[in-house]
């Protein structure tokens, strides 16, 4: 699959909305599992903030990749 086609499809509003929703739900669960103790103890620094942001990026990327792959595969079958 060409990268340009992947990026164009990933930018579609429906895929972005779905990925954002997944990221918020899954990212929040993972964030509390991985960093909840530090948040509750108010032990917050720049490193923790970066780790928390990365915790949300992972499910966003996974959801986007899965959605784009499914969308492109579905379109290929129609054509």
PyMOL commands that set and color helices and strands:
alter all, ss='L'
color gray80, all
select helices_A, chain A and resi 3-10+13-40+46-78
alter helices_A, ss='H'
color red, helices_A
deselect
rebuild
show_as cartoon
